[in-house]
Amino acid sequence: MTSSAAQPSPRKRAVNGKAPRNDTDEVGLDALVGHAGYAVRRFQIWIFQDFIKTLAEVEIRPTQYSVLTVIGANPGLSQMAVAKRLGIERARLVHLLDSLEQRKYVKRIKSKTDRRSHALHLTAQGETALARFKHLAAEHERNVEARIGRENRQHLLRILADFT
């Protein structure tokens, strides 16, 4: 496994062959360089930006994709179960489901056993859309692999498996 932390990041070269000046290059990170949390957060920012760019044509954000994927894999799941499994605040999930319902991707069906609960299902349109989203998400994963390498991606997934 090679460490990209030890390698300088590639920079665009100016016409004269020198790297263009970037004020952020002058800012030292001190102890942040050795903090896993800082590195993970910076990687997360890159991951989200690439995901959003790759799925821009379908206007799906990472959290929306996660919710649709979980509902698709678990038809009839309650809102509370989705919120807990994905670590989303209940109020935020309600707002997110409202937007997915408006787009006709998700439908909420009142529970027969608990009036306060709704069972979540993808609509036919939601199932079709999710298939397309998964195709684009696979492209995003190829972008990740291109950035960090296949072995590093697989290793990263093994490390992070305990947190999912």
Salt bridges, closest charged atoms under 4 A:
ASP23 OD1 - ARG21 NH2 3.73
ASP25 OD1 - ARG11 NH2 3.36
GLU26 OE2 - ARG21 NH1 3.47
ASP50 OD2 - HIS140 ND1 2.66
GLU57 OE2 - ARG132 NH2 2.43
ASP98 OD1 - ARG108 NH2 2.35
GLU101 OE1 - ARG108 NH2 3.23
ASP114 OD1 - ARG116 NE 3.23
GLU141 OE2 - HIS140 NE2 3.89
GLU141 OE1 - ARG153 NH2 2.94
